[in-house]
């Protein structure tokens, strides 16, 4: 199963570490970040298997896409994504996230 996490801050990073800690066989975690130094940090901490700066590469082939960004960024991210197959989406549980949609 391929899980893509968009945003590897506190929520996305914690989710990545929890999923890695579950030690599930066949799980691939891919993270999206905007800065190269954030990608290096995420990889060094073992948060994801692969970190990308290109959103298209992150969602490509994903079975699950988790958007863990500030609420005001969600709409822009959704417009930038193009999925080749249907994926299940998850969003940060902030009450303001609902208001931005």
Backbone torsions as a table, in degrees:
resi	resn	phi	psi	omega
1	UNK	NA	134.8	178.2
2	UNK	-106.7	120.5	177.2
3	UNK	-113.5	128.3	177.7
4	UNK	-107.4	131.2	178.8
5	UNK	-115.6	117.8	179.1
6	UNK	-96.7	110.0	-175.7
7	UNK	98.8	113.0	-177.2
8	UNK	-113.1	39.9	175.2
9	UNK	-79.8	-146.3	-176.0
10	UNK	-58.8	-49.8	-177.5
11	UNK	-74.3	-52.5	-179.0
12	UNK	-62.6	-41.3	178.5
13	UNK	-65.2	-41.5	178.2
14	UNK	-64.4	-40.7	177.8
15	UNK	-62.9	-45.0	178.4
16	UNK	-58.5	-46.1	179.3
17	UNK	-63.8	-39.5	179.3
18	UNK	-65.4	-42.4	179.0
19	UNK	-67.0	-40.6	176.9
20	UNK	-63.7	-37.9	-180.0
21	UNK	-67.0	-24.5	178.7
22	UNK	-71.2	-16.8	174.8
23	UNK	55.4	43.4	-179.0
24	UNK	-80.3	129.1	178.4
25	UNK	-69.8	138.4	177.9
26	UNK	81.9	6.9	179.4
27	UNK	-90.9	128.7	175.9
28	UNK	-120.4	124.3	179.8
29	UNK	-108.6	125.4	179.0
30	UNK	-122.4	133.5	-178.4
31	UNK	-117.6	147.9	175.6
32	UNK	-110.7	129.0	174.9
33	UNK	-135.8	161.5	-178.5
34	UNK	-94.9	-19.4	-176.1
35	UNK	-119.6	137.3	179.9
36	UNK	-57.0	-36.4	-179.6
37	UNK	-67.8	-30.1	175.4
38	UNK	-69.8	-36.4	177.2
39	UNK	-64.0	-45.0	179.0
40	UNK	-61.3	-43.7	-179.9
41	UNK	-63.0	-45.1	179.8
42	UNK	-60.4	-41.4	178.9
43	UNK	-68.4	-43.3	-179.9
44	UNK	-64.1	-32.8	179.0
45	UNK	-84.1	-7.2	180.0
46	UNK	75.4	25.5	-178.9
47	UNK	-71.8	-37.6	-178.6
48	UNK	-138.1	165.1	175.1
49	UNK	-81.7	-29.7	-178.2
50	UNK	-148.3	137.7	176.7
51	UNK	-119.8	135.4	-176.4
52	UNK	-127.2	152.7	174.1
53	UNK	-101.0	-5.2	-178.2
54	UNK	-108.4	113.6	-176.7
55	UNK	-59.4	-37.2	-179.7
56	UNK	-59.8	-42.0	179.8
57	UNK	-67.2	-29.7	-177.8
58	UNK	-72.7	-42.3	-176.2
59	UNK	-87.3	-12.8	-179.3
60	UNK	-60.4	119.5	177.3
61	UNK	75.2	11.0	-177.3
62	UNK	-73.6	140.9	173.2
63	UNK	-89.4	-29.4	179.2
64	UNK	-141.0	131.7	176.2
65	UNK	-118.3	121.9	178.1
66	UNK	-109.8	123.7	178.3
67	UNK	-99.6	109.8	-177.5
68	UNK	-120.3	60.5	-177.9
69	UNK	-119.9	170.9	172.6
70	UNK	-58.3	143.3	-175.0
71	UNK	-52.6	-37.8	-177.1
72	UNK	-69.7	-13.7	179.4
73	UNK	-90.6	-13.1	-173.0
74	UNK	-61.1	-47.0	-177.2
75	UNK	-61.1	-43.7	179.1
76	UNK	-63.3	-41.2	179.5
77	UNK	-63.0	-44.7	-179.7
78	UNK	-62.0	-36.0	179.7
79	UNK	-72.7	-24.9	179.9
80	UNK	-83.1	-19.2	-175.2
81	UNK	-81.6	141.3	170.9
82	UNK	-133.2	120.4	-175.5
83	UNK	-106.9	136.3	178.2
84	UNK	-84.4	-18.9	176.7
85	UNK	-141.3	155.9	179.4
86	UNK	-62.0	141.2	178.3
87	UNK	-133.1	155.7	175.9
88	UNK	-86.1	135.5	-178.8
89	UNK	-110.2	144.8	171.5
90	UNK	-129.3	150.2	-177.9
91	UNK	-130.3	153.7	175.3
92	UNK	-56.3	141.8	-172.8
93	UNK	-82.3	32.7	179.0
94	UNK	-80.8	137.5	178.2
95	UNK	-59.3	-30.6	-179.0
96	UNK	-72.4	-20.3	179.3
97	UNK	-61.0	-39.4	179.7
98	UNK	-63.9	-36.2	-178.3
99	UNK	-70.0	-25.9	-178.1
100	UNK	-81.7	-16.2	-176.6
101	UNK	-82.6	NA	NA
